[in-house]
Amino acid sequence: MNRLEPGVWVTSKELVSPESLSRMIDRLDRINVGRAYIQVVGRGDSYYSSALLPPAEELVQPFDALRKAIAEASGKTFHISAWMNVNLVWGFERRRPLSAVHIVNRHPEWITVDENGTSMLDYSSCNLEEVFGPYVDPGVAGVREFTEEIASEISNYDIEEVHLDFIRYPFRSFGFNPIALAEYRDWLNEEGLSNGTDSFDRFRIDAVTRQVSMISETVRSKGKKLSCAVYDDYSERAVHERLQPWLEWLENGLIDAAVVMAYGKEPEEVISRVKNIRSLHGSLNNIRIGLGAFNYASRWDEFIELIKQVRELEPDEVTLFALSSVDDELCGRLRALQEEVR
């Protein structure tokens, strides 16, 4: 790797107005990024012109943020990946969405249910790691079709790639939606299996994989690539806890790239997990390593050294989360690093 043009995740907070979006494009240009993952589907709402999703309530004024971002990035050197949250559709401790067409209001029966029979819509909080709000249940056929249609809409834009986030279950204690359980019983009959923990895990893993496969077929039919944000601890956090077998998706050609969320606070932990992924996959081809810049504020020396160490492992890309964490000092250090490796 002779160059360093990082990818950067850009959250929807940067898209709430035309003015904030223009500032975002300028900052990306200053950092000299190679790819911008621009979040255009937040929590069941949109930052583009959608026939399926309501406009995000956070928008200061109605406008197509994705179209404007594409226009303002014209002539820049970076690629745009349109980032959509897939199964996460709202937040805890919030009122219901104002729009009647929001999926939470239109199809509350699609929300996943825990092992005690409680819908996530009835949660006011959750103490499980990185479970930020209610999810739709990928074990429901209507959910898989709905998320495919969203990806199809996004693929109509002049982007290189669709980027999936929250393409998983919130945790293994979820997935007990009554509609999904009926589908599970049919699945058991088709597979000739008996009910049990292993069978239910297989069903849920298969459901998410079918969701990815449907999206992949649609996105690629429109000439776009597909990537997914995934967990860095493959066996435990990804597959066992979240039913997210992303290495299988990559190896079976369902996705073009996996963007690994290696957000550890300590560089040694990050490098150890990245090396484990390289060992499991055989290389870091088609694997991008996402680093949590937010964990290294005031520790930029350590962060730059971490970037150097990750680059030595030869991933397809180093990706930073998120643009809001890249202050002027880090921006300057990144540009200096780019000059150093040319």
N, C-alpha and C positions, 0 to 999 in steps of 0.2 A: 504494500500500500504506500503510494508515494504522495498522496494528497489527503487532506482532512477537510471535508466539507460536510459538517454534521447534519443529520436530520434533527428537526425540532418539532415537538408537539406544540400546537397552538390551541389553547382552550377557547371555548365559545365566549368567554369573557372579553376576548379581544375583538369580537365581532358585533358588539351591541349597537354600534353606530357606524356610519360611513367614515367618520373622523377617526374612531379608534381602529378601524380596519386599515386605514391608510397609514397610521402610525405603526401598526403591526408589520405591514409590508416593508416599510422603511427599516425597521429593526432587523427583520430577516435579511435584508440586503446588507446591512452593516455587519452582521455576523458571518455573511458569506455562506449561507447554508446550502446544502445540496438538495434537501427535501423538506417541505413543510407539510406536516400532518394537521390539517385545518378542521376543527371540530364543527361539523355542520348538522349533526343530529345530537342533541343533548340528552334530555330525559323525556323521550317521547315527543319531542318538539323539533322544529327545524329552523335553520338559518339559511335556507334556500327556498325557492318557490316549489312547494309540495302540494300535491293533490291528496296526500295521505295523512300528513302531520300538520298540526296547527303551528303557526309562527311562535317562536319562543317568546314567553312573556317578558323576558329580560330585554328584548329589542327596544331601543329608544324610539325607533321609528320603523315602519315596515320597509324592508328592502331585501333584495336577494344578495346576501353576503357572499355566498359562494361565487356567484357570477361576477360580483365586483372584485373579489380577490383574484379571480382568474384574469380579469381585465387589467388590474393594477400590477399583476406579476408578469404581464406580457413583456418580453424583452429581458427579464431577469434570468438568472442561470439555474434557478432551483425548480424541481418538480413539485407538483401539488398532489398530495394524497388526501382525498376527502374522507374524513374520520367520522364514523358513525358509532354511537353507543347502540348496541344491538338489543340486549335483553333487559338492561337497566332502564326503567321508564319513568321514574319519579324519585322524590326524596322523602326521607322520614321527617317527622315533626313539621310537615308542611300541609297546608290545606290541599284539597283536591284541585286539579287544574281548572282554570276558568273555562277553557274551551270544551264544548260538548263533544267535539270530535276527537279529543285526546283519547288515546287508547285506554287509559285508566278509567275514563267515564264511559267510553263506548263499549269496551269489552272487559269489565272488571273480573269476569269469570275466567279470563286468560292469565291472571296473576298467579304466580306459583304459591304453593301452600306447604307449610312445614309438616313434620311427621306427626304433630299433634292435631292437624286439621285446621290450623290457623292460617288464613291468607296473609300475605305480606302487606296487604292494604290495611290490616288491623294493627300493624306494628307502629309504635311511635319512635322506636329506636331499635338498634341491634348491636349486640356486643361482639359479634363475629368480625374478624379482621376484613377490612375493605368491603363491607356490605353496606352500601350507602343509601339504599332505598329499595322499593318494590321492583321485582323482576317479572316480566312475562315468562311463561313456562315453555321452554323449547320442546317439551314432550307433547304439546298441543299442535296439531297440524295447522290450524289457523294462524298460530304464531309464526311458524316457519314460513308460511306463505306471505304473511304480512311483512316480515323482515326482508324477505327476498324482494318484494315489491319496492321497498324503500331503497335498497341497494340498486335496483333497476333505475329508479328515478335519478339517483345521484350519477349513475353511469352515463346518463345522457349529456352530462357536462363535459367540457374539454379539460379533463384531468387525466393523469397517467394511471391512477390507482385508487381503489376503494380500500379503506383501512377500517377493520372491525375491532371494536373494543367491547368488553363485557360479553364476549361470545363464550358463555359458560353458565353454569348454575351459580347462584350466590354461595351455596355451600352444599355439602352432601346431605344435610338434614332437610333439604327442600326438594321439590319435584313431585309432591303428593297431590297435585291438582286433580280433582275428580275426572276432568276430561282427559288428562294425561294418563291417569290410572286405567281408564277404559281402553285407551290406546295401548297401554302396557299389556293388558290382558290379551288383546288381539295379537300383539307382538309375540307373547309367550306361545300362543297356539301356532303361529306361523313358524317360529323357531323350534318348536317341539321341546320347550323347556318348562321346568316347574318353577313356581314362585320362590324367591329367596333373595338374600342380599346381593349375591353375585349377579343374579339375573337382572335385578333392578338397576344395579350399577351399569351393566352392559346396555340396558335399554336407554338409560339417560345419556351415556356416552354416545350411543348410536343416534339419539335424537339430536344432540348438538352437532355431531358429524354430518347428519342429513341437512341440518340448517346451513352449515358451512358449504356443503356440496351444492345445494340449491342456489345459494348466493353466488358461488363460484361460477356455476354454469351460466347464470344470467349476466354477471359482470364481464366474463370473458367473451360472451357472445357479442358484446358491444365494444370489444377491443381494449378493455381495461384490465389491469392487473389487480390482484387481491393480496392484501397482507392482514395479519392479525396481531394485536397486542396480547402477549401471553406471559404466563408466570415463569420465573427463572428456576424454581425448584420443581423439576418435571414430575418425578414420581409422586411426591407427597402433595405439594400445593396445587399443581396443575391437574394431574389425573385423579388422584385419590380424593382430594377435598373439593375440587370444582368441576370434575368430570370433563376436563379439557385436554384431550390427547393430541396436542398440537404437533408433536413430532410425526405422528401418523399422518396428519393432514399434509405436512410438508413432504414427507417421503412418498405419499400416494399422489402427490401433484394437485391436491385440492387448493392449495394456496401457493403464491409465488414467493412469499417471504414471511418469516415469523419475526416479530419485533419483541425481543425478550425484555421484560420489565425487571432489570437488575438494579433495583433501587436501594440496595443495602447501604447503611450508613458508614460501614467500614470497608475500605478498599480490599482488604484480604478476603472478606466474605464474598464480595462481588466477583473477584478473580477466581475464587474457588468454584463458584457456581457456573461461571462462564466456561471454565475448563471442563467441568462435568458435562455440560451440554455439548461441548466439542467432542468429548469422548463418546457420548451417546450417539451423536449424529455422524461422527467421523471427521467432521470439519465444521467450520462456521459458514459454509456456503449457503446463501439464501437465508442467513440468520443475521439480523441486525441487533445490536446490543444497546438497549435503552438504559441510560444512567440518570439517576435522580439528582439533578442539580440542586433541587430544593434542600437536600440533606447536607450540602456542603457550603452553604452561605457562610462567609468569613473563613472558609477552609479551602479557598480556591487553589492554593499550592497543591494540596492533596488531590483535588479534583482533576487538575491538569495532569498530574502524575498518573492518576487512575486512567484517564483517557489514553495516555501513552501506552500503559500496560495492556489495556484492552485492544488497542490497535495492533499490538504485537501478536495477538492471537488471530488476527486476520478475519474479523467479521466483515460482512458486506457493508456495514455502516455503523457508526456510532451515533446514537440518537439521544437527544437531551429532553428531559421533562423538567420544566416546560419553559416556554418563551418568557413567561412572567418571572422566572427565577434567574434569567440571564441579565444581570445588571451590567453597568458600564465597565466595571473592572473585569468581569468574566469575559465580556465581549472583546475587550482589548487583549486579554490573554489568549483567547481563541484565535484571534487574528495573528498574534505573534507566533502561535503554534503552527498555524497554517504556513506562515512564511518559513518557519524552521524546517518543515518537512517537504517543502518544494524542491 
